[in-house]
């Protein structure tokens, strides 16, 4: 039988999650259409179009778009207004262009940004603060910080801004958190360089010729580069149709990867998406890291759409590469349907969700066509040719400026879509979307409830350390198939079809057992032994039983 102490822990955890789970239970009546997964409409109007999204460790999602194209649909708190000299529509703005979404309560709170965040980048710092960088006009060299609210009853936390926090204009750049907790900011429009925040060393700006080499002139096709941290501490940087491995500490290219067969671009505005596949066997002498790049648009598609109103069919392939292979080569796989401007979201069970986007045209105002309403699951461990699984369709097109992020309960929050220069709700092909939805993968279906673990230990917000044994206790009312899997996810900053810092680790299993004759179980795993594998910060930890994940628990790795 479970001990009294364990029963008390369970009671505490249930109480802690009660508010969070109440919404999930309330929304259990989903709409399905014969495929996999279900959709649920959450809010019809959050006031802004969610161009950028970041989940924080208090289960709030920070969203923002841009601040220079007229009023949004939500007022600033306390009837505040701000001067907006660069606004195309109004020089005084009393509306919010950023919001905080409370996952548990399914409601929003307006936030105040003082400068333009259009097409910017970001990520969370080791202490859980959202660090956002750049934008356009007066915001192009700004750094903005948002620290999660401590008082959850009377929320008053808001954005703070750092003037000239950046040394170069960062518009369409990418960020990645580093092993020492700093963030590197790579590229941007006409910026063939990188820098760090906070600043610790001189010089403050480092040239990166690779970004110039991968520019397709007017079409560019090298913006929002895909950046991933390798386990040797170097950075895999992909732009256009190829990649390098960069030792950023010495600004030296240590490896060049071959061009993806066919040579078509996969970076903005021929926007595909990319993901670092789940990292396994963390104690191995050589840890295999694989990158998957999916979709995009044939070379020249942007110019054809922009100048000739000709919308070329998007790419229908994915390319996968083992970046630590002595002779790395891209393996090409065919998707069920062509996709441009799609998002790739890692799920706690180790699968990848491809969602949002269209099947012709490119990124840019009014340049995408043929919405792809069906998400697709990608199963990395299945044989080539059997990895894609089409899911149930959505009813709302999510085109340019859409977002998708994983929530702690395993749902995927979907928002945004504004392919227009301004908010435009009528008389256009794809109206501006202010709504929020969630997609629930099939692992959340009621028939799997008896297999779904419930973590009772460690407590939420616990601190864990590198290279240690982590003990998790969990409850399962049905059958447990040993060994269960323990995964940990770094929350990503999502914009323009790329989830910056997205990272899922499968922890090495040591021991698992049932606690007496109860429905309680214990599993012991080893935490990552290096910040090269897992940068410091907050992670969601999941127990996965027969591909059915628990609700995650926030822990801080340091």
C-alpha positions in Angstrom: 0.0 0.0 0.0 1.1 3.6 -0.5 2.6 5.2 2.5 0.8 8.1 4.3 3.6 10.4 3.2 3.2 9.4 -0.5 -0.6 9.8 -0.2 -0.1 13.4 1.2 2.3 14.2 -1.7 -0.4 13.0 -4.2 -3.0 15.1 -2.4 -0.7 18.2 -2.6 0.1 17.6 -6.3 -3.6 17.1 -7.2 -4.4 20.4 -5.4 -1.5 22.2 -7.2 -2.7 21.0 -10.6 -6.5 21.3 -9.9 -6.9 24.7 -11.5 -4.6 23.8 -14.4 -6.4 20.6 -15.2 -10.0 22.0 -14.7 -9.8 23.7 -18.1 -8.5 20.6 -19.8 -11.4 18.6 -18.4 -13.9 21.3 -19.4 -12.6 21.2 -23.0 -12.7 17.4 -23.2 -15.5 17.5 -25.9 -13.4 17.9 -29.0 -14.2 17.9 -32.6 -12.7 15.0 -34.7 -13.1 14.0 -38.3 -11.8 10.5 -38.6 -8.0 11.0 -38.5 -5.8 11.4 -35.4 -5.9 14.1 -32.8 -8.6 16.6 -31.9 -9.1 20.4 -32.1 -10.6 22.7 -29.6 -11.5 26.4 -30.0 -10.2 28.3 -26.9 -10.8 32.1 -27.4 -12.2 34.0 -30.4 -10.4 37.2 -29.7 -7.2 37.6 -27.7 -6.8 41.2 -28.9 -3.7 40.6 -31.0 -2.5 38.2 -33.7 0.0 35.9 -32.0 3.1 36.4 -34.2 5.5 35.4 -31.4 4.8 33.0 -28.5 6.8 31.7 -25.5 5.6 29.5 -22.6 7.0 30.4 -19.2 7.5 28.2 -16.2 4.4 29.6 -14.5 2.2 28.2 -17.3 1.6 31.6 -18.8 2.2 32.2 -22.5 3.6 35.6 -23.6 2.5 36.6 -27.1 3.1 39.7 -29.1 3.0 41.0 -32.7 4.1 44.5 -33.8 3.4 47.9 -32.5 3.4 50.2 -35.5 0.4 49.3 -37.6 -2.5 50.8 -35.7 -4.6 49.8 -32.7 -5.1 46.2 -31.7 -8.3 44.8 -30.3 -7.4 45.0 -26.6 -6.8 48.2 -24.6 -3.8 48.9 -22.4 -4.5 48.5 -18.7 -5.7 51.4 -16.6 -6.5 53.4 -19.8 -2.9 54.0 -20.5 -1.7 55.3 -23.8 1.7 55.7 -25.4 3.2 57.9 -28.1 3.9 55.9 -31.2 5.8 58.2 -33.7 6.6 55.3 -36.1 3.1 54.0 -36.3 1.8 54.1 -39.8 -1.8 54.6 -38.7 -1.9 56.5 -35.4 0.8 58.5 -33.5 -0.9 57.8 -30.1 -1.8 54.3 -29.2 -4.0 53.2 -26.3 -4.0 49.5 -27.2 -1.8 46.5 -26.2 0.4 44.7 -28.7 1.5 42.0 -26.2 -0.6 39.8 -23.9 -0.1 37.1 -21.3 -2.3 34.1 -21.7 -3.2 32.1 -18.6 -3.4 28.5 -19.7 -5.3 27.3 -16.6 -7.9 30.0 -16.6 -8.1 30.4 -20.4 -7.9 34.2 -20.2 -5.6 37.0 -21.3 -4.0 40.0 -19.6 -2.7 43.0 -21.8 0.9 43.9 -21.5 2.8 47.0 -22.5 5.7 47.1 -25.0 7.2 50.5 -25.8 8.9 49.8 -29.1 8.4 47.7 -32.2 8.8 44.0 -31.8 8.0 43.1 -35.4 9.7 39.9 -36.7 12.0 39.6 -33.7 13.6 36.8 -31.7 14.0 35.5 -28.2 14.3 32.8 -25.6 14.2 32.2 -21.8 17.2 32.8 -19.5 18.3 30.2 -16.9 16.2 32.0 -14.2 13.1 31.8 -16.4 13.0 35.4 -17.7 11.9 35.9 -21.3 14.7 37.7 -23.2 13.4 39.2 -26.4 15.7 40.8 -28.9 15.3 43.3 -31.8 12.5 44.2 -34.1 12.0 47.0 -36.6 12.5 50.8 -36.5 13.0 52.1 -33.0 13.0 48.5 -31.7 15.7 47.1 -33.9 18.5 47.3 -31.2 16.3 46.9 -28.1 16.4 44.1 -25.6 13.2 43.4 -23.7 12.8 41.4 -20.5 9.7 39.8 -19.0 10.0 38.1 -15.6 7.1 35.8 -14.7 4.7 37.1 -12.1 5.3 35.9 -8.5 2.0 37.0 -7.2 -0.6 35.1 -9.3 -3.6 36.8 -7.7 -2.6 40.4 -8.4 -0.5 40.2 -11.6 1.4 43.3 -12.3 4.6 42.1 -14.0 5.3 43.7 -17.4 7.9 44.3 -20.0 11.1 46.2 -19.3 13.3 47.5 -22.1 17.1 47.9 -22.5 18.1 50.7 -24.9 20.9 49.8 -27.3 21.2 46.3 -25.8 22.3 45.1 -29.2 25.2 46.2 -31.4 23.4 45.6 -34.7 19.9 45.7 -36.1 18.2 42.4 -35.3 15.2 41.9 -37.6 14.5 38.3 -38.7 17.3 37.0 -36.5 17.5 33.8 -34.4 18.5 33.2 -30.8 19.9 30.2 -28.9 20.6 29.8 -25.2 24.2 28.7 -24.6 25.8 26.4 -22.0 26.8 29.4 -19.9 23.3 30.8 -19.9 24.0 33.7 -22.4 22.1 33.9 -25.6 23.6 34.2 -29.0 21.7 36.3 -31.6 22.5 35.2 -35.2 21.9 37.1 -38.4 18.9 39.2 -39.4 18.2 41.3 -42.5 21.5 42.4 -44.0 23.3 41.3 -40.8 26.0 38.7 -41.7 27.2 38.5 -38.1 26.3 37.4 -34.6 26.5 38.8 -31.0 25.7 37.8 -27.4 23.5 39.0 -24.6 24.5 39.9 -22.0 27.8 41.3 -23.2 30.8 39.8 -21.5 33.7 40.0 -24.0 35.0 42.3 -26.7 34.5 42.6 -29.6 30.7 42.8 -29.3 30.0 41.9 -32.9 31.4 38.9 -34.8 31.3 38.5 -38.6 29.8 35.3 -40.1 30.5 35.1 -43.8 28.3 31.9 -44.1 25.2 34.2 -43.9 26.4 36.2 -46.8 27.3 33.1 -48.8 23.7 31.8 -48.3 21.9 34.9 -49.4 19.9 34.7 -52.6 20.1 38.4 -53.3 16.6 40.0 -53.3 15.0 36.8 -52.3 17.4 36.5 -49.3 16.3 32.9 -48.2 18.7 33.0 -45.3 16.7 34.8 -42.6 15.7 33.3 -39.3 18.5 30.7 -39.6 18.0 27.4 -37.8 20.4 27.3 -34.9 20.9 24.2 -32.6 23.4 23.5 -29.9 25.6 20.4 -30.5 26.8 18.2 -27.6 30.4 19.3 -28.3 29.3 22.9 -27.5 29.4 24.1 -31.1 26.4 25.5 -33.0 24.8 23.9 -36.0 23.6 26.8 -38.1 21.4 26.2 -41.2 20.5 28.8 -43.7 19.0 28.5 -47.2 19.9 25.0 -48.2 23.0 24.1 -46.2 24.7 24.3 -42.8 27.9 24.7 -40.8 29.1 23.8 -37.4 30.4 26.9 -35.7 32.8 27.2 -32.8 31.3 30.5 -31.7 34.0 31.0 -29.0 36.7 31.2 -31.7 34.4 32.3 -34.5 35.7 29.3 -36.5 33.8 27.0 -38.8 34.8 23.5 -37.8 32.6 21.6 -40.3 30.6 22.3 -43.4 27.6 20.1 -44.3 26.5 19.3 -47.8 23.8 21.1 -49.6 20.4 19.5 -49.4 19.8 17.5 -52.6 17.9 19.6 -55.1 19.3 22.8 -53.7 16.0 24.5 -53.0 15.9 27.0 -50.1 14.3 26.2 -46.8 14.8 29.5 -44.9 12.7 32.7 -44.8 11.0 33.8 -47.0 11.0 30.3 -48.7 10.1 29.2 -45.2 10.3 25.6 -44.1 10.8 24.6 -40.6 13.5 22.6 -38.6 13.8 20.7 -35.4 16.5 18.9 -33.5 15.2 15.4 -33.0 15.0 13.9 -29.5 18.4 13.4 -28.0 19.0 9.9 -26.6 21.7 7.8 -25.0 23.1 10.8 -23.3 26.0 8.8 -21.6 27.3 7.4 -24.9 30.8 8.2 -26.1 29.4 9.7 -29.2 25.9 11.2 -28.8 23.9 11.2 -32.1 22.2 14.4 -32.8 19.9 14.6 -35.8 18.3 17.6 -37.5 15.1 17.4 -39.5 14.3 20.2 -42.0 10.8 20.1 -43.6 9.1 22.0 -46.4 10.1 25.3 -47.9 9.7 26.8 -51.4 11.6 26.3 -54.7 14.2 28.8 -55.5 12.7 32.0 -57.1 9.3 31.4 -55.5 9.3 34.7 -53.5 10.1 36.8 -56.5 7.4 35.1 -58.6 4.8 35.6 -55.9 5.8 39.2 -55.1 6.3 40.5 -58.7 4.1 38.2 -60.8 1.4 37.0 -58.5 2.5 33.5 -59.4 2.3 31.0 -56.5 4.6 28.1 -57.0 3.8 24.7 -55.3 5.8 24.4 -52.0 8.3 21.7 -51.3 6.9 18.3 -50.2 10.2 16.9 -48.8 12.0 16.7 -45.5 15.8 16.3 -45.1 17.3 14.6 -42.1 21.0 14.5 -41.1 23.1 13.1 -38.3 25.3 16.2 -37.6 28.0 14.2 -35.7 28.4 11.6 -38.4 32.0 11.5 -39.8 30.5 11.8 -43.3 27.1 13.5 -42.8 24.6 13.2 -45.6 21.0 14.4 -46.0 18.4 11.7 -46.2 15.3 12.8 -48.1 11.8 11.9 -47.1 8.5 12.8 -48.9 5.7 14.4 -46.8 2.1 13.6 -47.4 1.6 17.2 -48.8 3.7 20.1 -49.7 4.1 22.7 -47.0 5.5 26.2 -46.6 5.3 28.3 -43.4 4.7 25.2 -41.3 5.7 24.8 -37.7 7.4 21.8 -36.2 6.7 21.1 -32.5 8.4 18.3 -30.4 5.9 16.3 -28.4 6.7 14.7 -25.0 6.5 11.2 -26.4 9.3 12.0 -28.8 7.2 12.5 -32.0 7.2 15.7 -34.1 4.1 17.6 -35.0 4.0 19.4 -38.4 1.3 22.0 -38.3 0.1 25.3 -39.9 1.1 26.8 -43.2 0.1 26.6 -46.9 1.1 24.5 -49.8 2.0 27.2 -52.4 3.6 30.6 -52.4 6.0 31.9 -49.7 6.1 33.9 -46.5 5.4 37.6 -46.8 2.4 39.8 -47.1 -0.4 38.1 -49.2 2.1 35.7 -50.7 0.9 32.3 -49.4 -1.9 30.2 -50.8 -3.6 26.8 -50.3 -3.8 26.4 -46.5 -2.7 23.0 -45.2 -5.4 22.3 -42.6 -4.2 18.8 -41.6 -1.3 18.5 -39.2 1.0 15.6 -39.7 2.8 13.5 -37.0 6.4 12.4 -37.8 7.6 9.3 -36.0 11.4 9.5 -36.0 12.1 5.9 -35.0 10.0 4.3 -37.7 11.5 3.1 -41.0 11.8 5.6 -43.9 8.5 5.6 -45.8 6.3 5.0 -42.8 7.1 8.0 -40.6 4.3 10.4 -41.5 0.8 10.1 -40.1 -1.9 12.6 -41.2 -4.0 14.1 -38.4 -7.5 15.6 -38.2 -8.0 18.9 -40.1 -8.5 22.3 -38.6 -11.2 24.7 -39.8 -9.1 27.9 -39.5 -6.2 28.6 -42.0 -3.0 29.4 -40.1 -0.8 31.1 -42.7 1.9 33.7 -42.4 2.7 34.9 -38.8 1.1 31.8 -37.1 2.5 30.1 -34.1 2.4 26.7 -32.3 3.9 25.8 -28.9 3.7 22.8 -26.6 1.9 23.2 -23.3 2.7 21.3 -20.1 -0.3 19.0 -20.4 0.7 17.8 -23.9 -1.6 20.0 -25.9 -0.3 22.3 -28.6 -1.4 25.9 -28.5 -2.1 27.4 -31.9 -2.6 31.1 -32.7 -1.9 33.9 -35.1 -2.1 34.2 -38.9 -1.9 37.7 -40.3 -0.5 37.8 -43.8 -1.5 41.5 -44.1 0.4 44.8 -43.5 -2.4 45.8 -41.1 -5.2 44.0 -39.2 -7.6 43.1 -42.0 -10.7 41.1 -41.2 -12.9 41.5 -44.3 -12.6 41.2 -48.0 -9.4 39.3 -48.0 -8.4 35.7 -48.8 -7.1 35.0 -45.3 -8.4 37.4 -42.6 -6.3 38.4 -39.7 -6.8 35.8 -36.9 -7.0 36.9 -33.3 -8.2 33.4 -32.1 -6.5 30.7 -30.1 -7.0 27.0 -30.5 -5.5 23.9 -29.2 -4.6 20.6 -30.9 -4.6 17.5 -28.7 -2.6 14.6 -30.0 -4.2 11.2 -29.8 -2.3 10.4 -26.6 -4.8 12.6 -24.8 -7.8 10.6 -25.8 -10.0 9.3 -22.9 -9.3 5.7 -23.7 -5.7 6.1 -22.6 -6.5 7.7 -19.2 -5.6 4.6 -17.3 -2.2 4.5 -18.9 -1.4 8.1 -18.3 1.1 8.6 -15.5 0.6 11.3 -12.8 3.9 12.6 -11.4 3.8 13.0 -7.6 7.5 13.6 -7.0 9.5 15.7 -7.6 7.4 18.7 -6.6 6.8 21.4 -9.2 9.6 24.0 -9.5 12.2 21.7 -7.9 15.9 22.2 -8.6 17.9 19.4 -10.2 21.6 19.2 -11.0 23.8 17.9 -13.8 25.0 14.3 -13.8 22.8 13.2 -10.8 20.3 10.4 -10.3 16.7 11.8 -10.6 14.0 9.9 -8.8 10.5 10.2 -10.0 7.4 8.8 -8.4 4.2 8.6 -10.3 0.7 7.1 -10.2 -0.8 4.9 -13.0 -4.2 3.2 -12.5 -3.7 0.8 -15.5 -0.9 -1.3 -16.8 2.7 0.0 -16.7 5.0 -1.4 -19.3 8.6 -1.2 -18.1 10.8 0.6 -18.7 8.9 3.8 -18.8 10.5 6.7 -20.6 11.4 10.0 -19.0 11.8 13.1 -21.2 12.6 16.7 -20.5 11.7 19.6 -22.8 13.1 23.1 -23.0 10.3 25.6 -23.8 10.7 27.2 -27.1 10.3 30.7 -28.5 8.2 30.3 -31.6 7.9 32.7 -34.5 8.0 32.5 -38.3 7.9 28.7 -38.4 10.9 28.2 -36.1 10.9 27.2 -32.5 14.1 28.6 -31.1 15.8 26.6 -28.3 13.4 23.7 -28.7 15.1 20.6 -27.2 13.8 17.3 -26.0 16.1 14.9 -24.1 15.3 11.2 -23.3 17.0 10.6 -20.0 19.0 7.4 -19.5 17.1 4.8 -17.5 18.7 3.3 -14.4 15.9 1.5 -12.4 12.2 1.3 -12.2 9.8 -0.5 -9.8 6.3 -0.7 -8.4 5.9 0.5 -4.9 4.4 -2.5 -3.1 1.0 -3.5 -4.4 -0.2 0.1 -5.0 -0.6 2.0 -8.2 2.5 4.0 -7.4 5.7 3.5 -9.2 9.3 4.8 -9.1 11.7 5.4 -11.9 15.3 6.5 -11.6 17.1 8.2 -14.5 20.3 10.1 -14.9 20.2 13.9 -15.6 22.3 15.3 -18.4 26.0 15.5 -17.4 26.8 18.7 -19.3 25.2 22.0 -20.2 26.3 21.3 -23.8 23.6 18.6 -23.8 21.0 20.6 -21.9 21.6 24.3 -21.2 20.7 25.5 -17.7 17.1 26.6 -17.1 13.6 25.5 -16.6 12.4 22.2 -18.3 9.2 20.3 -18.4 9.8 16.7 -17.3 7.4 14.0 -18.4 7.0 10.3 -17.6 5.9 8.4 -20.7 4.1 5.0 -20.4 3.5 3.2 -23.7 3.7 6.4 -25.6 1.2 8.1 -23.2 2.9 11.1 -21.5 2.0 12.5 -18.1 1.3 16.2 -17.5 4.8 17.7 -17.3 6.4 19.0 -14.1 8.5 22.1 -14.2 12.1 21.7 -12.8 15.1 23.9 -12.9 18.3 22.4 -14.2 21.5 24.0 -12.9 
